[in-house]
Amino acid sequence: MARRVIRYQTNPDKADENQRYIEIVFSELERVTPSGVRYAALRLEDGLFVHLADIDNGPGLTGLASFQAFQSGLSTRISDKPLVREAVLIGNYRMIGE
């Protein structure tokens, strides 16, 4: 299982576009319902995005066409390289699925 926190800043004029791509990913997740995938995305008011991903095995998000589309143009929407960190869950109260 890989738990990751990904953080990046979008260009000011690209935050809404980035959010639309993420919403499409969630639509596909709801439709396809891949097992072993837990995923959340947050947008802060300054255009900073934070993604929480908990993937058991298999292609997870990367196998989704919508996620591939999201990633394909990401470099044009962000102002810096995404910061990706492995994470250990030390507490969870009704926020992240078990």
Biopython code that builds the backbone (N, CA, C, O; Angstrom):
import numpy as np
from Bio.PDB.StructureBuilder import StructureBuilder

atoms = [
    (1, "MET", "N", (0.845, -1.177, 0.000)),
    (1, "MET", "CA", (0.000, 0.000, 0.000)),
    (1, "MET", "C", (0.887, 1.236, 0.000)),
    (1, "MET", "O", (1.880, 1.301, 0.725)),
    (2, "ALA", "N", (0.525, 2.202, -0.809)),
    (2, "ALA", "CA", (1.269, 3.456, -0.875)),
    (2, "ALA", "C", (0.357, 4.600, -0.468)),
    (2, "ALA", "O", (-0.650, 4.868, -1.124)),
    (3, "ARG", "N", (0.711, 5.267, 0.606)),
    (3, "ARG", "CA", (-0.012, 6.475, 1.021)),
    (3, "ARG", "C", (0.860, 7.655, 0.674)),
    (3, "ARG", "O", (2.015, 7.744, 1.090)),
    (4, "ARG", "N", (0.290, 8.557, -0.092)),
    (4, "ARG", "CA", (1.070, 9.714, -0.527)),
    (4, "ARG", "C", (0.284, 11.008, -0.326)),
    (4, "ARG", "O", (-0.944, 11.041, -0.399)),
    (5, "VAL", "N", (1.036, 12.057, -0.071)),
    (5, "VAL", "CA", (0.502, 13.409, -0.040)),
    (5, "VAL", "C", (1.231, 14.166, -1.137)),
    (5, "VAL", "O", (2.460, 14.209, -1.166)),
    (6, "ILE", "N", (0.462, 14.762, -2.039)),
    (6, "ILE", "CA", (1.027, 15.502, -3.157)),
    (6, "ILE", "C", (0.550, 16.944, -3.051)),
    (6, "ILE", "O", (-0.639, 17.207, -2.875)),
    (7, "ARG", "N", (1.488, 17.868, -3.160)),
    (7, "ARG", "CA", (1.152, 19.286, -3.013)),
    (7, "ARG", "C", (1.800, 20.069, -4.148)),
    (7, "ARG", "O", (2.957, 19.837, -4.498)),
    (8, "TYR", "N", (1.035, 21.004, -4.718)),
    (8, "TYR", "CA", (1.574, 21.854, -5.777)),
    (8, "TYR", "C", (0.768, 23.136, -5.879)),
    (8, "TYR", "O", (-0.387, 23.205, -5.459)),
    (9, "GLN", "N", (1.400, 24.137, -6.440)),
    (9, "GLN", "CA", (0.788, 25.448, -6.643)),
    (9, "GLN", "C", (0.446, 25.606, -8.117)),
    (9, "GLN", "O", (1.289, 25.362, -8.980)),
    (10, "THR", "N", (-0.775, 26.008, -8.408)),
    (10, "THR", "CA", (-1.140, 26.268, -9.793)),
    (10, "THR", "C", (-0.843, 27.719, -10.150)),
    (10, "THR", "O", (-0.742, 28.582, -9.278)),
    (11, "ASN", "N", (-0.707, 27.966, -11.438)),
    (11, "ASN", "CA", (-0.649, 29.337, -11.925)),
    (11, "ASN", "C", (-2.009, 29.976, -11.632)),
    (11, "ASN", "O", (-3.032, 29.299, -11.729)),
    (12, "PRO", "N", (-2.044, 31.248, -11.280)),
    (12, "PRO", "CA", (-3.308, 31.878, -10.876)),
    (12, "PRO", "C", (-4.448, 31.698, -11.878)),
    (12, "PRO", "O", (-5.596, 31.521, -11.473)),
    (13, "ASP", "N", (-4.155, 31.741, -13.158)),
    (13, "ASP", "CA", (-5.210, 31.628, -14.168)),
    (13, "ASP", "C", (-5.542, 30.183, -14.526)),
    (13, "ASP", "O", (-6.373, 29.949, -15.403)),
    (14, "LYS", "N", (-4.910, 29.202, -13.864)),
    (14, "LYS", "CA", (-5.120, 27.792, -14.208)),
    (14, "LYS", "C", (-5.771, 26.982, -13.092)),
    (14, "LYS", "O", (-6.028, 25.793, -13.278)),
    (15, "ALA", "N", (-6.042, 27.584, -11.947)),
    (15, "ALA", "CA", (-6.602, 26.849, -10.813)),
    (15, "ALA", "C", (-7.978, 26.258, -11.130)),
    (15, "ALA", "O", (-8.245, 25.105, -10.790)),
    (16, "ASP", "N", (-8.843, 27.026, -11.770)),
    (16, "ASP", "CA", (-10.181, 26.515, -12.102)),
    (16, "ASP", "C", (-10.098, 25.359, -13.100)),
    (16, "ASP", "O", (-10.812, 24.365, -12.974)),
    (17, "GLU", "N", (-9.221, 25.503, -14.087)),
    (17, "GLU", "CA", (-9.032, 24.430, -15.072)),
    (17, "GLU", "C", (-8.517, 23.164, -14.386)),
    (17, "GLU", "O", (-8.977, 22.061, -14.677)),
    (18, "ASN", "N", (-7.567, 23.333, -13.481)),
    (18, "ASN", "CA", (-7.026, 22.194, -12.753)),
    (18, "ASN", "C", (-8.124, 21.497, -11.949)),
    (18, "ASN", "O", (-8.198, 20.268, -11.921)),
    (19, "GLN", "N", (-8.965, 22.282, -11.304)),
    (19, "GLN", "CA", (-10.063, 21.723, -10.525)),
    (19, "GLN", "C", (-11.017, 20.928, -11.414)),
    (19, "GLN", "O", (-11.486, 19.863, -11.015)),
    (20, "ARG", "N", (-11.306, 21.427, -12.604)),
    (20, "ARG", "CA", (-12.203, 20.704, -13.521)),
    (20, "ARG", "C", (-11.620, 19.338, -13.882)),
    (20, "ARG", "O", (-12.348, 18.347, -13.926)),
    (21, "TYR", "N", (-10.312, 19.281, -14.140)),
    (21, "TYR", "CA", (-9.684, 17.991, -14.425)),
    (21, "TYR", "C", (-9.836, 17.033, -13.245)),
    (21, "TYR", "O", (-10.130, 15.852, -13.433)),
    (22, "ILE", "N", (-9.637, 17.534, -12.046)),
    (22, "ILE", "CA", (-9.764, 16.693, -10.850)),
    (22, "ILE", "C", (-11.196, 16.204, -10.689)),
    (22, "ILE", "O", (-11.413, 15.043, -10.345)),
    (23, "GLU", "N", (-12.166, 17.058, -10.928)),
    (23, "GLU", "CA", (-13.570, 16.663, -10.826)),
    (23, "GLU", "C", (-13.901, 15.553, -11.817)),
    (23, "GLU", "O", (-14.689, 14.660, -11.507)),
    (24, "ILE", "N", (-13.308, 15.601, -12.998)),
    (24, "ILE", "CA", (-13.521, 14.547, -14.003)),
    (24, "ILE", "C", (-12.919, 13.228, -13.520)),
    (24, "ILE", "O", (-13.492, 12.162, -13.745)),
    (25, "VAL", "N", (-11.767, 13.301, -12.858)),
    (25, "VAL", "CA", (-11.163, 12.087, -12.279)),
    (25, "VAL", "C", (-12.127, 11.473, -11.265)),
    (25, "VAL", "O", (-12.352, 10.263, -11.281)),
    (26, "PHE", "N", (-12.697, 12.293, -10.388)),
    (26, "PHE", "CA", (-13.625, 11.767, -9.390)),
    (26, "PHE", "C", (-14.885, 11.186, -10.030)),
    (26, "PHE", "O", (-15.429, 10.201, -9.532)),
    (27, "SER", "N", (-15.348, 11.777, -11.111)),
    (27, "SER", "CA", (-16.506, 11.224, -11.833)),
    (27, "SER", "C", (-16.189, 9.825, -12.359)),
    (27, "SER", "O", (-17.004, 8.909, -12.252)),
    (28, "GLU", "N", (-14.990, 9.677, -12.929)),
    (28, "GLU", "CA", (-14.610, 8.356, -13.432)),
    (28, "GLU", "C", (-14.427, 7.367, -12.287)),
    (28, "GLU", "O", (-14.812, 6.204, -12.411)),
    (29, "LEU", "N", (-13.851, 7.808, -11.183)),
    (29, "LEU", "CA", (-13.716, 6.923, -10.024)),
    (29, "LEU", "C", (-15.076, 6.411, -9.557)),
    (29, "LEU", "O", (-15.223, 5.230, -9.240)),
    (30, "GLU", "N", (-16.061, 7.292, -9.514)),
    (30, "GLU", "CA", (-17.416, 6.891, -9.115)),
    (30, "GLU", "C", (-18.018, 5.884, -10.094)),
    (30, "GLU", "O", (-18.734, 4.967, -9.691)),
    (31, "ARG", "N", (-17.725, 6.061, -11.365)),
    (31, "ARG", "CA", (-18.271, 5.182, -12.397)),
    (31, "ARG", "C", (-17.562, 3.836, -12.422)),
    (31, "ARG", "O", (-18.217, 2.800, -12.539)),
    (32, "VAL", "N", (-16.249, 3.832, -12.316)),
    (32, "VAL", "CA", (-15.443, 2.614, -12.472)),
    (32, "VAL", "C", (-15.286, 1.866, -11.149)),
    (32, "VAL", "O", (-15.172, 0.640, -11.150)),
    (33, "THR", "N", (-15.279, 2.569, -10.036)),
    (33, "THR", "CA", (-15.096, 2.040, -8.681)),
    (33, "THR", "C", (-13.940, 1.037, -8.561)),
    (33, "THR", "O", (-14.162, -0.122, -8.211)),
    (34, "PRO", "N", (-12.710, 1.477, -8.850)),
    (34, "PRO", "CA", (-11.576, 0.555, -8.731)),
    (34, "PRO", "C", (-11.339, 0.165, -7.273)),
    (34, "PRO", "O", (-11.422, 1.005, -6.377)),
    (35, "SER", "N", (-11.047, -1.099, -7.046)),
    (35, "SER", "CA", (-10.785, -1.537, -5.675)),
    (35, "SER", "C", (-9.398, -1.078, -5.249)),
    (35, "SER", "O", (-8.507, -0.910, -6.081)),
    (36, "GLY", "N", (-9.224, -0.880, -3.967)),
    (36, "GLY", "CA", (-7.926, -0.520, -3.426)),
    (36, "GLY", "C", (-7.511, 0.915, -3.639)),
    (36, "GLY", "O", (-6.338, 1.247, -3.464)),
    (37, "VAL", "N", (-8.454, 1.788, -4.018)),
    (37, "VAL", "CA", (-8.134, 3.199, -4.244)),
    (37, "VAL", "C", (-8.925, 4.057, -3.267)),
    (37, "VAL", "O", (-10.153, 3.986, -3.207)),
    (38, "ARG", "N", (-8.207, 4.859, -2.511)),
    (38, "ARG", "CA", (-8.817, 5.883, -1.672)),
    (38, "ARG", "C", (-8.101, 7.184, -2.034)),
    (38, "ARG", "O", (-6.872, 7.246, -2.057)),
    (39, "TYR", "N", (-8.882, 8.210, -2.313)),
    (39, "TYR", "CA", (-8.294, 9.408, -2.903)),
    (39, "TYR", "C", (-9.113, 10.619, -2.504)),
    (39, "TYR", "O", (-10.343, 10.580, -2.509)),
    (40, "ALA", "N", (-8.431, 11.679, -2.162)),
    (40, "ALA", "CA", (-9.090, 12.953, -1.845)),
    (40, "ALA", "C", (-8.238, 14.073, -2.428)),
    (40, "ALA", "O", (-7.017, 13.953, -2.530)),
    (41, "ALA", "N", (-8.890, 15.151, -2.806)),
    (41, "ALA", "CA", (-8.171, 16.320, -3.324)),
    (41, "ALA", "C", (-8.752, 17.563, -2.681)),
    (41, "ALA", "O", (-9.967, 17.699, -2.537)),
    (42, "LEU", "N", (-7.872, 18.461, -2.300)),
    (42, "LEU", "CA", (-8.272, 19.707, -1.660)),
    (42, "LEU", "C", (-7.695, 20.878, -2.442)),
    (42, "LEU", "O", (-6.577, 20.816, -2.954)),
    (43, "ARG", "N", (-8.473, 21.934, -2.521)),
    (43, "ARG", "CA", (-7.992, 23.189, -3.136)),
    (43, "ARG", "C", (-8.041, 24.275, -2.080)),
    (43, "ARG", "O", (-9.088, 24.536, -1.489)),
    (44, "LEU", "N", (-6.908, 24.900, -1.849)),
    (44, "LEU", "CA", (-6.848, 26.011, -0.914)),
    (44, "LEU", "C", (-7.094, 27.315, -1.675)),
    (44, "LEU", "O", (-6.944, 27.363, -2.896)),
    (45, "GLU", "N", (-7.461, 28.340, -0.971)),
    (45, "GLU", "CA", (-7.880, 29.588, -1.614)),
    (45, "GLU", "C", (-6.801, 30.261, -2.452)),
    (45, "GLU", "O", (-7.117, 31.085, -3.311)),
    (46, "ASP", "N", (-5.548, 29.930, -2.222)),
    (46, "ASP", "CA", (-4.464, 30.569, -2.972)),
    (46, "ASP", "C", (-4.011, 29.768, -4.191)),
    (46, "ASP", "O", (-2.963, 30.054, -4.770)),
    (47, "GLY", "N", (-4.803, 28.762, -4.580)),
    (47, "GLY", "CA", (-4.446, 27.955, -5.741)),
    (47, "GLY", "C", (-3.517, 26.805, -5.424)),
    (47, "GLY", "O", (-3.010, 26.145, -6.331)),
    (48, "LEU", "N", (-3.288, 26.559, -4.145)),
    (48, "LEU", "CA", (-2.502, 25.400, -3.726)),
    (48, "LEU", "C", (-3.430, 24.192, -3.688)),
    (48, "LEU", "O", (-4.525, 24.257, -3.128)),
    (49, "PHE", "N", (-2.987, 23.095, -4.282)),
    (49, "PHE", "CA", (-3.758, 21.858, -4.292)),
    (49, "PHE", "C", (-3.032, 20.804, -3.469)),
    (49, "PHE", "O", (-1.805, 20.708, -3.507)),
    (50, "VAL", "N", (-3.796, 20.021, -2.729)),
    (50, "VAL", "CA", (-3.253, 18.923, -1.932)),
    (50, "VAL", "C", (-4.062, 17.682, -2.264)),
    (50, "VAL", "O", (-5.290, 17.686, -2.179)),
    (51, "HIS", "N", (-3.365, 16.622, -2.641)),
    (51, "HIS", "CA", (-4.010, 15.347, -2.944)),
    (51, "HIS", "C", (-3.563, 14.325, -1.912)),
    (51, "HIS", "O", (-2.390, 14.277, -1.541)),
    (52, "LEU", "N", (-4.497, 13.513, -1.452)),
    (52, "LEU", "CA", (-4.210, 12.414, -0.539)),
    (52, "LEU", "C", (-4.571, 11.128, -1.280)),
    (52, "LEU", "O", (-5.720, 10.936, -1.678)),
    (53, "ALA", "N", (-3.605, 10.268, -1.457)),
    (53, "ALA", "CA", (-3.837, 9.033, -2.203)),
    (53, "ALA", "C", (-3.395, 7.839, -1.371)),
    (53, "ALA", "O", (-2.305, 7.831, -0.800)),
    (54, "ASP", "N", (-4.246, 6.847, -1.311)),
    (54, "ASP", "CA", (-3.972, 5.605, -0.597)),
    (54, "ASP", "C", (-4.310, 4.485, -1.578)),
    (54, "ASP", "O", (-5.480, 4.167, -1.787)),
    (55, "ILE", "N", (-3.293, 3.897, -2.168)),
    (55, "ILE", "CA", (-3.473, 2.911, -3.239)),
    (55, "ILE", "C", (-2.909, 1.582, -2.776)),
    (55, "ILE", "O", (-1.743, 1.501, -2.389)),
    (56, "ASP", "N", (-3.730, 0.534, -2.810)),
    (56, "ASP", "CA", (-3.270, -0.791, -2.387)),
    (56, "ASP", "C", (-2.333, -1.394, -3.429)),
    (56, "ASP", "O", (-1.117, -1.381, -3.241)),
    (57, "ASN", "N", (-2.864, -1.907, -4.496)),
    (57, "ASN", "CA", (-2.071, -2.534, -5.554)),
    (57, "ASN", "C", (-2.723, -2.255, -6.898)),
    (57, "ASN", "O", (-3.847, -1.759, -6.964)),
    (58, "GLY", "N", (-2.018, -2.572, -7.949)),
    (58, "GLY", "CA", (-2.576, -2.410, -9.285)),
    (58, "GLY", "C", (-2.391, -1.011, -9.813)),
    (58, "GLY", "O", (-1.672, -0.202, -9.227)),
    (59, "PRO", "N", (-3.050, -0.723, -10.935)),
    (59, "PRO", "CA", (-2.843, 0.569, -11.594)),
    (59, "PRO", "C", (-3.412, 1.746, -10.812)),
    (59, "PRO", "O", (-2.969, 2.880, -10.997)),
    (60, "GLY", "N", (-4.393, 1.494, -9.937)),
    (60, "GLY", "CA", (-4.953, 2.582, -9.142)),
    (60, "GLY", "C", (-5.462, 3.719, -9.993)),
    (60, "GLY", "O", (-6.296, 3.514, -10.875)),
    (61, "LEU", "N", (-4.973, 4.905, -9.742)),
    (61, "LEU", "CA", (-5.396, 6.092, -10.483)),
    (61, "LEU", "C", (-4.778, 6.153, -11.874)),
    (61, "LEU", "O", (-5.419, 6.619, -12.815)),
    (62, "THR", "N", (-3.554, 5.694, -12.012)),
    (62, "THR", "CA", (-2.835, 5.864, -13.276)),
    (62, "THR", "C", (-3.475, 5.102, -14.429)),
    (62, "THR", "O", (-3.197, 5.406, -15.589)),
    (63, "GLY", "N", (-4.315, 4.132, -14.144)),
    (63, "GLY", "CA", (-5.005, 3.398, -15.191)),
    (63, "GLY", "C", (-6.240, 4.098, -15.727)),
    (63, "GLY", "O", (-6.818, 3.651, -16.718)),
    (64, "LEU", "N", (-6.654, 5.177, -15.097)),
    (64, "LEU", "CA", (-7.856, 5.899, -15.514)),
    (64, "LEU", "C", (-7.521, 6.882, -16.633)),
    (64, "LEU", "O", (-6.530, 7.608, -16.552)),
    (65, "ALA", "N", (-8.348, 6.904, -17.673)),
    (65, "ALA", "CA", (-8.146, 7.840, -18.782)),
    (65, "ALA", "C", (-8.213, 9.288, -18.290)),
    (65, "ALA", "O", (-7.452, 10.139, -18.750)),
    (66, "SER", "N", (-9.115, 9.558, -17.363)),
    (66, "SER", "CA", (-9.257, 10.926, -16.848)),
    (66, "SER", "C", (-8.017, 11.358, -16.069)),
    (66, "SER", "O", (-7.630, 12.525, -16.130)),
    (67, "PHE", "N", (-7.397, 10.445, -15.346)),
    (67, "PHE", "CA", (-6.190, 10.786, -14.599)),
    (67, "PHE", "C", (-5.019, 11.017, -15.541)),
    (67, "PHE", "O", (-4.187, 11.894, -15.310)),
    (68, "GLN", "N", (-4.960, 10.228, -16.596)),
    (68, "GLN", "CA", (-3.912, 10.430, -17.599)),
    (68, "GLN", "C", (-4.069, 11.798, -18.258)),
    (68, "GLN", "O", (-3.077, 12.482, -18.510)),
    (69, "ALA", "N", (-5.317, 12.202, -18.540)),
    (69, "ALA", "CA", (-5.569, 13.530, -19.122)),
    (69, "ALA", "C", (-5.194, 14.632, -18.131)),
    (69, "ALA", "O", (-4.612, 15.646, -18.514)),
    (70, "PHE", "N", (-5.529, 14.428, -16.861)),
    (70, "PHE", "CA", (-5.173, 15.384, -15.814)),
    (70, "PHE", "C", (-3.658, 15.577, -15.762)),
    (70, "PHE", "O", (-3.175, 16.708, -15.706)),
    (71, "GLN", "N", (-2.921, 14.488, -15.780)),
    (71, "GLN", "CA", (-1.461, 14.568, -15.680)),
    (71, "GLN", "C", (-0.799, 15.086, -16.950)),
    (71, "GLN", "O", (0.250, 15.725, -16.882)),
    (72, "SER", "N", (-1.393, 14.821, -18.096)),
    (72, "SER", "CA", (-0.737, 15.176, -19.358)),
    (72, "SER", "C", (-0.492, 16.678, -19.494)),
    (72, "SER", "O", (0.512, 17.080, -20.082)),
    (73, "GLY", "N", (-1.358, 17.492, -18.980)),
    (73, "GLY", "CA", (-1.176, 18.930, -19.098)),
    (73, "GLY", "C", (-0.833, 19.613, -17.793)),
    (73, "GLY", "O", (-0.846, 20.841, -17.707)),
    (74, "LEU", "N", (-0.527, 18.829, -16.779)),
    (74, "LEU", "CA", (-0.282, 19.410, -15.456)),
    (74, "LEU", "C", (0.857, 20.419, -15.464)),
    (74, "LEU", "O", (0.770, 21.452, -14.801)),
    (75, "SER", "N", (1.908, 20.140, -16.194)),
    (75, "SER", "CA", (3.069, 21.040, -16.183)),
    (75, "SER", "C", (2.734, 22.436, -16.709)),
    (75, "SER", "O", (3.427, 23.400, -16.380)),
    (76, "THR", "N", (1.687, 22.557, -17.518)),
    (76, "THR", "CA", (1.298, 23.877, -18.026)),
    (76, "THR", "C", (0.404, 24.629, -17.033)),
    (76, "THR", "O", (0.192, 25.833, -17.173)),
    (77, "ARG", "N", (-0.115, 23.913, -16.033)),
    (77, "ARG", "CA", (-1.027, 24.524, -15.063)),
    (77, "ARG", "C", (-0.362, 24.887, -13.741)),
    (77, "ARG", "O", (-0.927, 25.644, -12.951)),
    (78, "ILE", "N", (0.832, 24.355, -13.493)),
    (78, "ILE", "CA", (1.449, 24.567, -12.187)),
    (78, "ILE", "C", (2.671, 25.478, -12.284)),
    (78, "ILE", "O", (3.311, 25.583, -13.330)),
    (79, "SER", "N", (2.972, 26.127, -11.173)),
    (79, "SER", "CA", (4.097, 27.056, -11.140)),
    (79, "SER", "C", (5.365, 26.441, -10.574)),
    (79, "SER", "O", (6.439, 27.033, -10.680)),
    (80, "ASP", "N", (5.259, 25.275, -9.980)),
    (80, "ASP", "CA", (6.438, 24.596, -9.462)),
    (80, "ASP", "C", (6.230, 23.090, -9.528)),
    (80, "ASP", "O", (5.112, 22.623, -9.748)),
    (81, "LYS", "N", (7.282, 22.345, -9.343)),
    (81, "LYS", "CA", (7.207, 20.890, -9.385)),
    (81, "LYS", "C", (6.408, 20.375, -8.186)),
    (81, "LYS", "O", (6.600, 20.856, -7.069)),
    (82, "PRO", "N", (5.505, 19.395, -8.403)),
    (82, "PRO", "CA", (4.750, 18.842, -7.273)),
    (82, "PRO", "C", (5.670, 18.237, -6.221)),
    (82, "PRO", "O", (6.677, 17.609, -6.547)),
    (83, "LEU", "N", (5.316, 18.433, -4.977)),
    (83, "LEU", "CA", (6.019, 17.838, -3.856)),
    (83, "LEU", "C", (5.270, 16.571, -3.477)),
    (83, "LEU", "O", (4.109, 16.632, -3.071)),
    (84, "VAL", "N", (5.918, 15.434, -3.605)),
    (84, "VAL", "CA", (5.293, 14.142, -3.325)),
    (84, "VAL", "C", (5.995, 13.524, -2.125)),
    (84, "VAL", "O", (7.219, 13.392, -2.109)),
    (85, "ARG", "N", (5.214, 13.147, -1.124)),
    (85, "ARG", "CA", (5.772, 12.548, 0.078)),
    (85, "ARG", "C", (4.982, 11.300, 0.468)),
    (85, "ARG", "O", (3.754, 11.267, 0.385)),
    (86, "GLU", "N", (5.718, 10.278, 0.895)),
    (86, "GLU", "CA", (5.075, 9.106, 1.479)),
    (86, "GLU", "C", (4.521, 9.533, 2.841)),
    (86, "GLU", "O", (5.112, 10.376, 3.516)),
    (87, "ALA", "N", (3.406, 8.960, 3.237)),
    (87, "ALA", "CA", (2.775, 9.357, 4.492)),
    (87, "ALA", "C", (2.356, 8.131, 5.291)),
    (87, "ALA", "O", (2.019, 7.089, 4.728)),
    (88, "VAL", "N", (2.382, 8.273, 6.599)),
    (88, "VAL", "CA", (1.913, 7.244, 7.523)),
    (88, "VAL", "C", (0.708, 7.829, 8.247)),
    (88, "VAL", "O", (0.791, 8.907, 8.836)),
    (89, "LEU", "N", (-0.396, 7.124, 8.202)),
    (89, "LEU", "CA", (-1.611, 7.574, 8.873)),
    (89, "LEU", "C", (-1.469, 7.310, 10.367)),
    (89, "LEU", "O", (-1.323, 6.161, 10.784)),
    (90, "ILE", "N", (-1.510, 8.359, 11.168)),
    (90, "ILE", "CA", (-1.381, 8.194, 12.612)),
    (90, "ILE", "C", (-2.690, 8.463, 13.350)),
    (90, "ILE", "O", (-2.793, 8.203, 14.549)),
    (91, "GLY", "N", (-3.660, 8.967, 12.658)),
    (91, "GLY", "CA", (-4.975, 9.209, 13.245)),
    (91, "GLY", "C", (-5.969, 9.555, 12.158)),
    (91, "GLY", "O", (-5.618, 10.147, 11.137)),
    (92, "ASN", "N", (-7.219, 9.176, 12.392)),
    (92, "ASN", "CA", (-8.252, 9.411, 11.392)),
    (92, "ASN", "C", (-9.597, 9.401, 12.098)),
    (92, "ASN", "O", (-10.004, 8.375, 12.644)),
    (93, "TYR", "N", (-10.273, 10.503, 12.091)),
    (93, "TYR", "CA", (-11.622, 10.540, 12.639)),
    (93, "TYR", "C", (-12.578, 10.948, 11.526)),
    (93, "TYR", "O", (-12.746, 12.133, 11.237)),
    (94, "ARG", "N", (-13.199, 9.952, 10.908)),
    (94, "ARG", "CA", (-14.225, 10.155, 9.893)),
    (94, "ARG", "C", (-13.765, 10.963, 8.681)),
    (94, "ARG", "O", (-14.600, 11.509, 7.960)),
    (95, "MET", "N", (-12.482, 11.047, 8.445)),
    (95, "MET", "CA", (-12.007, 11.838, 7.310)),
    (95, "MET", "C", (-11.588, 10.957, 6.160)),
    (95, "MET", "O", (-12.009, 11.177, 5.024)),
    (96, "ILE", "N", (-10.774, 9.973, 6.433)),
    (96, "ILE", "CA", (-10.228, 9.110, 5.390)),
    (96, "ILE", "C", (-10.737, 7.698, 5.621)),
    (96, "ILE", "O", (-10.711, 7.198, 6.746)),
    (97, "GLY", "N", (-11.208, 7.046, 4.536)),
    (97, "GLY", "CA", (-11.728, 5.685, 4.655)),
    (97, "GLY", "C", (-10.686, 4.720, 5.180)),
    (97, "GLY", "O", (-9.493, 4.864, 4.910)),
    (98, "GLU", "N", (-11.139, 3.757, 5.917)),
    (98, "GLU", "CA", (-10.224, 2.756, 6.493)),
    (98, "GLU", "C", (-9.788, 1.767, 5.447)),
    (98, "GLU", "O", (-9.019, 0.853, 5.744)),
]
sb = StructureBuilder()
sb.init_structure("model")
sb.init_model(0)
sb.init_chain("A")
sb.init_seg("    ")
for serial, (resi, resn, name, xyz) in enumerate(atoms, 1):
    if name == "N":
        sb.init_residue(resn, " ", resi, " ")
    sb.init_atom(name, np.array(xyz, "f"), 0.0, 1.0, " ", f" {name:<3s}", serial, name[0])
structure = sb.get_structure()
